[in-house]
Amino acid sequence: MKKLFVVVSMAVLALTPLTYAAEAPDFTLTDTNGNEHSLSDFEGKVVVLEWFNHGCPFVKKYYSKGNMQALQKMYTEKGVVWLAVCSSAEGKQGYDTAEGHNKTAKEKGTNASAILIDEDGSVGKAYGAKTTPHMYVIDADGELVYQGAIDDKRSTNPDDIASSTNYVSAALDSVLAGESVEVSTTTPYGCSVKY
């Protein structure tokens, strides 16, 4: 009976979106260069998780003119670990081989710390990732302090970025300044994660 309870509890957790002040679930994924990364490896560091799918027009909004790459560069230079995660299953939009992801990353000038492959979707489901992009900010204590949309303009037009409120930047600026995050949860928008 106890074993059944644990299995059911884990299933419920996997389907429940994480909220502010939750401890971020640890995970281990392999990056596109064959290296394993666990969240626990980055203890004491601020971490961003960015769910992506380069076939999605909402992701293209941020990558087409270098906006996501600029964010990645700005914050990794401040010591933030930026992990781009692809949870697209084989045969679905966004799926690619490690070599294919690396080729795309080079073409786009990605500045993520690592690109992680989650093709079975286990990490995406543990975090409740629903869209690409779906963004998470984890503070140095391992607490999830922001999850949701990258900004407040639900469009695919890159020209809207300049006039939008970037929730990820706001959360990171607060965390890096030792302040509490004002907006900790928003509704993500974009393409569905292709589990």
GROMACS elastic network, one bead per residue, 0.5 to 0.9 nm:
[ bonds ]
;  ai    aj funct       b0    kb
    1     4     6  0.51860   500
    1     5     6  0.63180   500
    1     6     6  0.88256   500
    2     5     6  0.50974   500
    2     6     6  0.63648   500
    2     7     6  0.88000   500
    3     6     6  0.51902   500
    3     7     6  0.63468   500
    3     8     6  0.87002   500
    4     7     6  0.51341   500
    4     8     6  0.61201   500
    4     9     6  0.84531   500
    5     8     6  0.51362   500
    5     9     6  0.59364   500
    5    10     6  0.85270   500
    6     9     6  0.50187   500
    6    10     6  0.61271   500
    6    11     6  0.85850   500
    7    10     6  0.51956   500
    7    11     6  0.62404   500
    7    12     6  0.87135   500
    8    11     6  0.50086   500
    8    12     6  0.61922   500
    8    13     6  0.85955   500
    9    12     6  0.51029   500
    9    13     6  0.61358   500
    9    14     6  0.85824   500
   10    13     6  0.50032   500
   10    14     6  0.61129   500
   10    15     6  0.87427   500
   11    14     6  0.51050   500
   11    15     6  0.64851   500
   11    16     6  0.88154   500
   12    15     6  0.52367   500
   12    16     6  0.62027   500
   13    16     6  0.51210   500
   13    17     6  0.79319   500
   13    18     6  0.85293   500
   13   126     6  0.70975   500
   13   127     6  0.89316   500
   13   128     6  0.89581   500
   14    17     6  0.77738   500
   14   122     6  0.85834   500
   14   124     6  0.89470   500
   14   125     6  0.55424   500
   14   127     6  0.71086   500
   14   128     6  0.67420   500
   15   125     6  0.68123   500
   15   126     6  0.73440   500
   15   127     6  0.85329   500
   15   128     6  0.63729   500
   16   125     6  0.88976   500
   16   126     6  0.82765   500
   16   127     6  0.82116   500
   16   128     6  0.64474   500
   17   125     6  0.88381   500
   17   126     6  0.82894   500
   17   127     6  0.64708   500
   17   129     6  0.77827   500
   18    21     6  0.88011   500
   18    22     6  0.65408   500
   18    23     6  0.87486   500
   18    24     6  0.81621   500
   18   126     6  0.85760   500
   18   127     6  0.62647   500
   18   128     6  0.66940   500
   18   144     6  0.79169   500
   18   147     6  0.77349   500
   19    22     6  0.58872   500
   19   144     6  0.72596   500
   19   145     6  0.79274   500
   19   146     6  0.77502   500
   19   147     6  0.71287   500
   19   184     6  0.78209   500
   19   185     6  0.67790   500
   20    23     6  0.87462   500
   20   143     6  0.79560   500
   20   144     6  0.58062   500
   20   145     6  0.50922   500
   20   146     6  0.61859   500
   20   147     6  0.75208   500
   20   184     6  0.56884   500
   20   185     6  0.66719   500
   21    24     6  0.87105   500
   21   143     6  0.56690   500
   21   144     6  0.55846   500
   21   145     6  0.57757   500
   21   146     6  0.85937   500
   21   184     6  0.87087   500
   22    25     6  0.87189   500
   22   142     6  0.87477   500
   22   143     6  0.57180   500
   22   144     6  0.54386   500
   22   145     6  0.77033   500
   23    26     6  0.88525   500
   23   138     6  0.86051   500
   23   141     6  0.85882   500
   23   142     6  0.59734   500
   23   144     6  0.58508   500
   24    39     6  0.85460   500
   24   127     6  0.80458   500
   24   138     6  0.69043   500
   24   142     6  0.58695   500
   24   143     6  0.55373   500
   24   144     6  0.52926   500
   25    39     6  0.79975   500
   25   123     6  0.86711   500
   25   126     6  0.73071   500
   25   127     6  0.74392   500
   25   142     6  0.86153   500
   26    38     6  0.67102   500
   26    39     6  0.52481   500
   26    40     6  0.61896   500
   26   123     6  0.89648   500
   26   142     6  0.89948   500
   27    37     6  0.80144   500
   27    38     6  0.52870   500
   27    39     6  0.57457   500
   27    40     6  0.77667   500
   27   123     6  0.67746   500
   28    36     6  0.65372   500
   28    37     6  0.54214   500
   28    39     6  0.68360   500
   28    40     6  0.87010   500
   28   123     6  0.85040   500
   29    35     6  0.83151   500
   29    36     6  0.55778   500
   29    37     6  0.55072   500
   29    38     6  0.65548   500
   29   116     6  0.60745   500
   29   117     6  0.65072   500
   29   118     6  0.67218   500
   29   123     6  0.83434   500
   30    33     6  0.78521   500
   30    34     6  0.57515   500
   30    35     6  0.53653   500
   30    37     6  0.61656   500
   30    38     6  0.88407   500
   30   115     6  0.84724   500
   30   116     6  0.57675   500
   30   117     6  0.60860   500
   30   118     6  0.80557   500
   31    34     6  0.53817   500
   31    35     6  0.53567   500
   31    36     6  0.62218   500
   31    37     6  0.72194   500
   31    85     6  0.89652   500
   31    98     6  0.77247   500
   31   114     6  0.62699   500
   31   115     6  0.53317   500
   31   117     6  0.59290   500
   32    35     6  0.74289   500
   32    97     6  0.80460   500
   32    99     6  0.69528   500
   32   100     6  0.88814   500
   32   101     6  0.68649   500
   32   102     6  0.65507   500
   32   114     6  0.76684   500
   32   115     6  0.59245   500
   32   116     6  0.63531   500
   32   117     6  0.69108   500
   33    36     6  0.89704   500
   33    98     6  0.70056   500
   33    99     6  0.82426   500
   33   102     6  0.81423   500
   33   114     6  0.87129   500
   33   115     6  0.85602   500
   34    98     6  0.81994   500
   36   116     6  0.87435   500
   37    40     6  0.84640   500
   37    41     6  0.68615   500
   37    42     6  0.88672   500
   37   114     6  0.87164   500
   37   116     6  0.81874   500
   38    41     6  0.52846   500
   38    42     6  0.75700   500
   39    42     6  0.56923   500
   39    43     6  0.73950   500
   39    47     6  0.83972   500
   39   142     6  0.85600   500
   40    43     6  0.53539   500
   40   142     6  0.82643   500
   42    45     6  0.54739   500
   42    46     6  0.78353   500
   42    47     6  0.75885   500
   42    81     6  0.77197   500
   42   140     6  0.82678   500
   42   142     6  0.88136   500
   43    46     6  0.83013   500
   43   140     6  0.64482   500
   43   141     6  0.70980   500
   43   142     6  0.68999   500
   44   139     6  0.79377   500
   44   141     6  0.60912   500
   44   142     6  0.76254   500
   45    79     6  0.73850   500
   45    80     6  0.65452   500
   45    81     6  0.70562   500
   45   138     6  0.84414   500
   45   139     6  0.68261   500
   45   141     6  0.77880   500
   45   142     6  0.82522   500
   46    79     6  0.75398   500
   46    80     6  0.51067   500
   46    81     6  0.62628   500
   46    82     6  0.86374   500
   46   137     6  0.73412   500
   46   138     6  0.57122   500
   46   141     6  0.82187   500
   46   142     6  0.80143   500
   46   172     6  0.81943   500
   46   175     6  0.80013   500
   46   176     6  0.80741   500
   47    80     6  0.57141   500
   47    82     6  0.58266   500
   47    83     6  0.73618   500
   47   136     6  0.81188   500
   47   137     6  0.58838   500
   47   138     6  0.50600   500
   47   139     6  0.65547   500
   47   140     6  0.76653   500
   47   142     6  0.85539   500
   48    80     6  0.72932   500
   48    81     6  0.62431   500
   48    83     6  0.60009   500
   48    84     6  0.81395   500
   48   135     6  0.71802   500
   48   136     6  0.55984   500
   48   138     6  0.63065   500
   48   139     6  0.88584   500
   48   168     6  0.85770   500
   48   172     6  0.87070   500
   49    81     6  0.86661   500
   49    82     6  0.62672   500
   49    83     6  0.50175   500
   49    84     6  0.59335   500
   49    85     6  0.68246   500
   49   134     6  0.81144   500
   49   135     6  0.57959   500
   49   136     6  0.50120   500
   49   137     6  0.65536   500
   49   138     6  0.81219   500
   50    82     6  0.75056   500
   50    83     6  0.62113   500
   50    85     6  0.58722   500
   50    86     6  0.85548   500
   50   132     6  0.81279   500
   50   133     6  0.64050   500
   50   134     6  0.60484   500
   50   136     6  0.66541   500
   50   137     6  0.89763   500
   51    83     6  0.86054   500
   51    84     6  0.59317   500
   51    86     6  0.59153   500
   51    87     6  0.74552   500
   51   124     6  0.80475   500
   51   129     6  0.72731   500
   51   130     6  0.88356   500
   51   131     6  0.73481   500
   51   132     6  0.54504   500
   51   133     6  0.51081   500
   51   134     6  0.51951   500
   51   135     6  0.64675   500
   51   136     6  0.87240   500
   51   193     6  0.81400   500
   52    55     6  0.89063   500
   52    56     6  0.80776   500
   52    59     6  0.64859   500
   52    84     6  0.66719   500
   52    85     6  0.61443   500
   52    86     6  0.55485   500
   52    87     6  0.79704   500
   52    88     6  0.88221   500
   52    94     6  0.78758   500
   52   131     6  0.81398   500
   52   133     6  0.52110   500
   52   134     6  0.75308   500
   52   193     6  0.82634   500
   53    56     6  0.55981   500
   53    57     6  0.89380   500
   53    59     6  0.65717   500
   53    60     6  0.86934   500
   53    85     6  0.87054   500
   53    86     6  0.63842   500
   53    87     6  0.82641   500
   53    88     6  0.73543   500
   53    93     6  0.72358   500
   53    95     6  0.76515   500
   53   132     6  0.61029   500
   53   133     6  0.76437   500
   53   191     6  0.84081   500
   53   193     6  0.79332   500
   53   194     6  0.86117   500
   54    57     6  0.77805   500
   54    58     6  0.88764   500
   54    59     6  0.60603   500
   54    60     6  0.63981   500
   54    63     6  0.84555   500
   54    93     6  0.84259   500
   54    94     6  0.58592   500
   54   104     6  0.84172   500
   54   132     6  0.88279   500
   55    58     6  0.88692   500
   55    59     6  0.75768   500
   55    60     6  0.74070   500
   55    93     6  0.62753   500
   55    94     6  0.55735   500
   56    59     6  0.53411   500
   56    60     6  0.62645   500
   56    61     6  0.87715   500
   56    93     6  0.80031   500
   56    94     6  0.76492   500
   56   132     6  0.71125   500
   56   133     6  0.87465   500
   56   190     6  0.76219   500
   56   191     6  0.60341   500
   56   192     6  0.89633   500
   57    61     6  0.61096   500
   57    62     6  0.89723   500
   57   156     6  0.58740   500
   57   157     6  0.87729   500
   57   190     6  0.78736   500
   57   191     6  0.77286   500
   58    61     6  0.50891   500
   58    62     6  0.71436   500
   58   132     6  0.69948   500
   58   133     6  0.70291   500
   58   154     6  0.85257   500
   58   155     6  0.70310   500
   58   157     6  0.81619   500
   58   158     6  0.89929   500
   58   189     6  0.80708   500
   58   190     6  0.52714   500
   58   191     6  0.68244   500
   59    62     6  0.55300   500
   59    63     6  0.63695   500
   59    64     6  0.84224   500
   59    68     6  0.88337   500
   59   132     6  0.63148   500
   59   133     6  0.59491   500
   59   156     6  0.80467   500
   59   190     6  0.75410   500
   59   191     6  0.83890   500
   60    64     6  0.52835   500
   60    65     6  0.85661   500
   60   156     6  0.75703   500
   60   157     6  0.89712   500
   60   158     6  0.82158   500
   61    64     6  0.58472   500
   61    65     6  0.76685   500
   61    67     6  0.83927   500
   61    68     6  0.89186   500
   61   155     6  0.80971   500
   61   156     6  0.52163   500
   61   157     6  0.57810   500
   61   159     6  0.84893   500
   61   160     6  0.89831   500
   61   161     6  0.83610   500
   62    65     6  0.67831   500
   62    66     6  0.67078   500
   62    67     6  0.51979   500
   62    68     6  0.51414   500
   62    69     6  0.81838   500
   62   156     6  0.85456   500
   62   157     6  0.88110   500
   62   158     6  0.63775   500
   62   161     6  0.79119   500
   63    66     6  0.50492   500
   63    67     6  0.59014   500
   63    68     6  0.54470   500
   63    69     6  0.67651   500
   63   108     6  0.70572   500
   63   110     6  0.85309   500
   63   158     6  0.86744   500
   64    67     6  0.76194   500
   64    68     6  0.87347   500
   64   108     6  0.78799   500
   64   158     6  0.75315   500
   65    68     6  0.83948   500
   65    69     6  0.88341   500
   65   158     6  0.72210   500
   66    69     6  0.51624   500
   66    70     6  0.60556   500
   66    71     6  0.87225   500
   66   108     6  0.76783   500
   66   109     6  0.79061   500
   66   110     6  0.86011   500
   67    70     6  0.50983   500
   67    71     6  0.63342   500
   67    72     6  0.86861   500
   67   158     6  0.84833   500
   67   161     6  0.81884   500
   68    71     6  0.50819   500
   68    72     6  0.61403   500
   68    73     6  0.85868   500
   68   110     6  0.79740   500
   68   111     6  0.84649   500
   69    72     6  0.50604   500
   69    73     6  0.61516   500
   69    74     6  0.85699   500
   69   108     6  0.80130   500
   69   109     6  0.66871   500
   69   110     6  0.52911   500
   69   111     6  0.54545   500
   69   112     6  0.75733   500
   70    73     6  0.51045   500
   70    74     6  0.60082   500
   70    75     6  0.86365   500
   70   110     6  0.87365   500
   70   111     6  0.76930   500
   71    74     6  0.51323   500
   71    75     6  0.62386   500
   71    76     6  0.84133   500
   71   111     6  0.84506   500
   71   169     6  0.78385   500
   72    75     6  0.55494   500
   72    76     6  0.59198   500
   72    77     6  0.83865   500
   72    80     6  0.86944   500
   72    81     6  0.89104   500
   72    82     6  0.65955   500
   72   110     6  0.77455   500
   72   111     6  0.53278   500
   72   112     6  0.56831   500
   72   113     6  0.82130   500
   73    76     6  0.53008   500
   73    77     6  0.59940   500
   73    78     6  0.86752   500
   73   110     6  0.85784   500
   73   111     6  0.54897   500
   73   112     6  0.75190   500
   74    77     6  0.55119   500
   74    78     6  0.68014   500
   75    79     6  0.66013   500
   75    80     6  0.54301   500
   75    81     6  0.79916   500
   75    82     6  0.79869   500
   75   169     6  0.86579   500
   75   172     6  0.80367   500
   76    81     6  0.59198   500
   76    82     6  0.66427   500
   76   111     6  0.79966   500
   76   112     6  0.77310   500
   76   113     6  0.73262   500
   77    80     6  0.71574   500
   78   176     6  0.85566   500
   80   113     6  0.87416   500
   80   172     6  0.86729   500
   80   176     6  0.90000   500
   81   112     6  0.78322   500
   81   113     6  0.59126   500
   81   114     6  0.84674   500
   82   111     6  0.82768   500
   82   112     6  0.51366   500
   82   113     6  0.50678   500
   82   114     6  0.69625   500
   82   115     6  0.88357   500
   83   112     6  0.59439   500
   83   113     6  0.57904   500
   83   114     6  0.52399   500
   83   115     6  0.59809   500
   83   116     6  0.68361   500
   84   112     6  0.62931   500
   84   113     6  0.78770   500
   84   114     6  0.63667   500
   84   116     6  0.60501   500
   84   117     6  0.87345   500
   85   114     6  0.85513   500
   85   115     6  0.59045   500
   85   117     6  0.60785   500
   85   118     6  0.67767   500
   85   123     6  0.89706   500
   85   124     6  0.82260   500
   86    89     6  0.87832   500
   86    94     6  0.73582   500
   86    95     6  0.74214   500
   86    96     6  0.89420   500
   86   115     6  0.76288   500
   86   116     6  0.63484   500
   86   117     6  0.53127   500
   86   118     6  0.57416   500
   86   119     6  0.70463   500
   86   121     6  0.85270   500
   86   124     6  0.84900   500
   86   193     6  0.86413   500
   87    94     6  0.82288   500
   87    95     6  0.77446   500
   87   116     6  0.86973   500
   87   117     6  0.65465   500
   87   120     6  0.69334   500
   87   121     6  0.50100   500
   87   122     6  0.81953   500
   87   123     6  0.78917   500
   87   124     6  0.62214   500
   87   125     6  0.89933   500
   87   129     6  0.89779   500
   87   193     6  0.67791   500
   87   194     6  0.68187   500
   87   195     6  0.63051   500
   88    91     6  0.83032   500
   88    92     6  0.61131   500
   88    93     6  0.66064   500
   88    94     6  0.55167   500
   88    96     6  0.82977   500
   88   117     6  0.85186   500
   88   118     6  0.73091   500
   88   119     6  0.55318   500
   88   120     6  0.79477   500
   88   121     6  0.72117   500
   88   193     6  0.65458   500
   88   195     6  0.53969   500
   89    92     6  0.55780   500
   89    93     6  0.80378   500
   89    94     6  0.80812   500
   89    95     6  0.59393   500
   89    96     6  0.89726   500
   89   118     6  0.80992   500
   89   120     6  0.62704   500
   89   121     6  0.72141   500
   89   194     6  0.62736   500
   89   195     6  0.52759   500
   90    93     6  0.83926   500
   90    94     6  0.87080   500
   90    95     6  0.55762   500
   90    96     6  0.75408   500
   90   119     6  0.67695   500
   90   120     6  0.86684   500
   90   195     6  0.88713   500
   91    94     6  0.87137   500
   91    95     6  0.66437   500
   91    96     6  0.87815   500
   92    95     6  0.58088   500
   92   194     6  0.61917   500
   92   195     6  0.79408   500
   93    96     6  0.86872   500
   93   194     6  0.66222   500
   94   193     6  0.89550   500
   94   194     6  0.75706   500
   95   101     6  0.86737   500
   95   119     6  0.75829   500
   95   194     6  0.84998   500
   96    99     6  0.78617   500
   96   100     6  0.55533   500
   96   101     6  0.60065   500
   97   101     6  0.61920   500
   97   102     6  0.85508   500
   97   117     6  0.89207   500
   98   101     6  0.51461   500
   98   102     6  0.61832   500
   98   103     6  0.86335   500
   98   115     6  0.89453   500
   98   117     6  0.78337   500
   99   102     6  0.50723   500
   99   103     6  0.61491   500
   99   104     6  0.86799   500
  100   103     6  0.50727   500
  100   104     6  0.62464   500
  100   105     6  0.85180   500
  101   104     6  0.51585   500
  101   105     6  0.59969   500
  101   106     6  0.85548   500
  101   115     6  0.79178   500
  102   106     6  0.60994   500
  102   107     6  0.85785   500
  102   115     6  0.83156   500
  103   106     6  0.52047   500
  103   107     6  0.62510   500
  103   108     6  0.86812   500
  104   107     6  0.50296   500
  104   108     6  0.60835   500
  104   109     6  0.83712   500
  104   110     6  0.85015   500
  105   108     6  0.51751   500
  105   109     6  0.58189   500
  105   110     6  0.50587   500
  105   111     6  0.83611   500
  105   112     6  0.89909   500
  105   115     6  0.86434   500
  106   109     6  0.50529   500
  106   110     6  0.64814   500
  107   110     6  0.80035   500
  110   113     6  0.89292   500
  111   114     6  0.83801   500
  112   115     6  0.68082   500
  117   120     6  0.87866   500
  117   121     6  0.89625   500
  118   121     6  0.52419   500
  118   122     6  0.68123   500
  118   123     6  0.65421   500
  118   124     6  0.73105   500
  119   122     6  0.80334   500
  119   195     6  0.76419   500
  120   123     6  0.82580   500
  120   124     6  0.88541   500
  120   195     6  0.72959   500
  121   124     6  0.51775   500
  121   125     6  0.59983   500
  121   126     6  0.84858   500
  121   194     6  0.86973   500
  121   195     6  0.57900   500
  122   125     6  0.52735   500
  122   126     6  0.61319   500
  122   127     6  0.87571   500
  123   127     6  0.62689   500
  123   128     6  0.84577   500
  123   129     6  0.84928   500
  124   127     6  0.52726   500
  124   128     6  0.59733   500
  124   129     6  0.50165   500
  124   130     6  0.79540   500
  124   193     6  0.83499   500
  124   195     6  0.85308   500
  125   129     6  0.61020   500
  125   130     6  0.82891   500
  125   195     6  0.87335   500
  126   129     6  0.78475   500
  127   130     6  0.89605   500
  127   136     6  0.88656   500
  129   132     6  0.82196   500
  129   133     6  0.88456   500
  129   134     6  0.60980   500
  129   135     6  0.82861   500
  129   148     6  0.87230   500
  129   188     6  0.88227   500
  129   192     6  0.88478   500
  129   193     6  0.70884   500
  130   133     6  0.85509   500
  130   134     6  0.67349   500
  130   188     6  0.74168   500
  130   189     6  0.83969   500
  130   190     6  0.85796   500
  130   191     6  0.82066   500
  130   192     6  0.56825   500
  130   193     6  0.54398   500
  130   194     6  0.89159   500
  131   134     6  0.52188   500
  131   135     6  0.89982   500
  131   149     6  0.86951   500
  131   188     6  0.64240   500
  131   189     6  0.60534   500
  131   190     6  0.51681   500
  131   191     6  0.51755   500
  131   194     6  0.86693   500
  132   135     6  0.84602   500
  132   188     6  0.83251   500
  132   189     6  0.73596   500
  132   190     6  0.52067   500
  132   191     6  0.53300   500
  132   192     6  0.63834   500
  132   193     6  0.60745   500
  133   148     6  0.87143   500
  133   149     6  0.71223   500
  133   150     6  0.70849   500
  133   188     6  0.75700   500
  133   189     6  0.72051   500
  133   190     6  0.60763   500
  133   191     6  0.76229   500
  133   192     6  0.89686   500
  133   193     6  0.86722   500
  134   147     6  0.74322   500
  134   148     6  0.56722   500
  134   149     6  0.57673   500
  134   150     6  0.69939   500
  134   188     6  0.58297   500
  134   189     6  0.73919   500
  134   190     6  0.78859   500
  134   193     6  0.89412   500
  135   146     6  0.77803   500
  135   147     6  0.55988   500
  135   148     6  0.54277   500
  135   149     6  0.61130   500
  135   150     6  0.60968   500
  135   168     6  0.72278   500
  135   188     6  0.79097   500
  136   144     6  0.71069   500
  136   145     6  0.77345   500
  136   146     6  0.54868   500
  136   148     6  0.67156   500
  136   149     6  0.88455   500
  136   168     6  0.78209   500
  137   143     6  0.84584   500
  137   144     6  0.59727   500
  137   145     6  0.57714   500
  137   147     6  0.65176   500
  137   168     6  0.72228   500
  137   171     6  0.72203   500
  137   172     6  0.71840   500
  138   141     6  0.78373   500
  138   142     6  0.57414   500
  138   143     6  0.53679   500
  138   145     6  0.57153   500
  138   146     6  0.71430   500
  138   147     6  0.89939   500
  139   142     6  0.54157   500
  139   143     6  0.54218   500
  139   144     6  0.65040   500
  139   145     6  0.65121   500
  139   172     6  0.86199   500
  139   175     6  0.66775   500
  139   176     6  0.86890   500
  140   143     6  0.73770   500
  140   175     6  0.85999   500
  141   144     6  0.89466   500
  144   147     6  0.73859   500
  144   184     6  0.87025   500
  145   171     6  0.75703   500
  145   175     6  0.84669   500
  145   180     6  0.84507   500
  145   181     6  0.67028   500
  145   183     6  0.88694   500
  145   184     6  0.57602   500
  145   185     6  0.82298   500
  146   167     6  0.82829   500
  146   168     6  0.75233   500
  146   171     6  0.65828   500
  146   172     6  0.89204   500
  146   181     6  0.74822   500
  146   183     6  0.72902   500
  146   185     6  0.56505   500
  146   186     6  0.82623   500
  147   150     6  0.88470   500
  147   168     6  0.84918   500
  147   184     6  0.64437   500
  147   185     6  0.51502   500
  147   186     6  0.66340   500
  147   187     6  0.83649   500
  147   188     6  0.80971   500
  148   151     6  0.86721   500
  148   167     6  0.82988   500
  148   168     6  0.86832   500
  148   184     6  0.82284   500
  148   185     6  0.56723   500
  148   187     6  0.52815   500
  148   189     6  0.79855   500
  149   152     6  0.71683   500
  149   154     6  0.87054   500
  149   166     6  0.85715   500
  149   167     6  0.71120   500
  149   168     6  0.80199   500
  149   185     6  0.83719   500
  149   186     6  0.59409   500
  149   187     6  0.59216   500
  149   189     6  0.58611   500
  149   190     6  0.84424   500
  150   153     6  0.88620   500
  150   165     6  0.85751   500
  150   166     6  0.58814   500
  150   167     6  0.56292   500
  150   168     6  0.57048   500
  150   169     6  0.84920   500
  150   186     6  0.89123   500
  150   188     6  0.74404   500
  150   189     6  0.83475   500
  151   154     6  0.76438   500
  151   161     6  0.79826   500
  151   164     6  0.62172   500
  151   165     6  0.53874   500
  151   167     6  0.52707   500
  151   168     6  0.73754   500
  151   186     6  0.89846   500
  151   188     6  0.87155   500
  152   164     6  0.58808   500
  152   165     6  0.56263   500
  152   166     6  0.68931   500
  152   167     6  0.75586   500
  152   186     6  0.88029   500
  153   156     6  0.87116   500
  153   160     6  0.67210   500
  153   161     6  0.74140   500
  153   163     6  0.84352   500
  153   164     6  0.58271   500
  153   165     6  0.77447   500
  154   157     6  0.89638   500
  154   188     6  0.89175   500
  154   189     6  0.63649   500
  154   190     6  0.77678   500
  155   158     6  0.81646   500
  155   160     6  0.74451   500
  155   189     6  0.86639   500
  155   190     6  0.83897   500
  156   159     6  0.88992   500
  156   160     6  0.82532   500
  156   190     6  0.84721   500
  157   160     6  0.56902   500
  157   161     6  0.77188   500
  158   161     6  0.55620   500
  158   162     6  0.82056   500
  159   162     6  0.65042   500
  159   163     6  0.81283   500
  160   163     6  0.57145   500
  160   164     6  0.63112   500
  161   164     6  0.51479   500
  161   165     6  0.80770   500
  161   166     6  0.81956   500
  162   165     6  0.84195   500
  165   169     6  0.86748   500
  165   170     6  0.82020   500
  166   169     6  0.55223   500
  166   170     6  0.63288   500
  166   171     6  0.87587   500
  167   170     6  0.50668   500
  167   171     6  0.60895   500
  167   172     6  0.85584   500
  167   183     6  0.72868   500
  167   184     6  0.85478   500
  167   186     6  0.84463   500
  168   171     6  0.51246   500
  168   172     6  0.60784   500
  168   173     6  0.84785   500
  169   172     6  0.50964   500
  169   173     6  0.59346   500
  169   174     6  0.84882   500
  170   173     6  0.52068   500
  170   174     6  0.62243   500
  170   175     6  0.86724   500
  170   181     6  0.76476   500
  170   182     6  0.82487   500
  170   183     6  0.82549   500
  171   174     6  0.52246   500
  171   175     6  0.61847   500
  171   176     6  0.85886   500
  171   180     6  0.83110   500
  171   181     6  0.53702   500
  171   182     6  0.74607   500
  171   183     6  0.73619   500
  171   184     6  0.75441   500
  172   175     6  0.50993   500
  172   176     6  0.59706   500
  172   177     6  0.84064   500
  172   181     6  0.82169   500
  173   176     6  0.52549   500
  173   177     6  0.61226   500
  173   178     6  0.86847   500
  173   179     6  0.84242   500
  173   181     6  0.87073   500
  174   177     6  0.51217   500
  174   178     6  0.62413   500
  174   180     6  0.60865   500
  174   181     6  0.56839   500
  174   182     6  0.81100   500
  175   178     6  0.50751   500
  175   179     6  0.55636   500
  175   180     6  0.65517   500
  175   181     6  0.67625   500
  176   179     6  0.75077   500
  177   180     6  0.88258   500
  179   182     6  0.88580   500
  181   184     6  0.59618   500
  183   186     6  0.74746   500
  185   188     6  0.89546   500
  189   192     6  0.84974   500
  190   193     6  0.88134   500
  191   194     6  0.84123   500
  192   195     6  0.86317   500
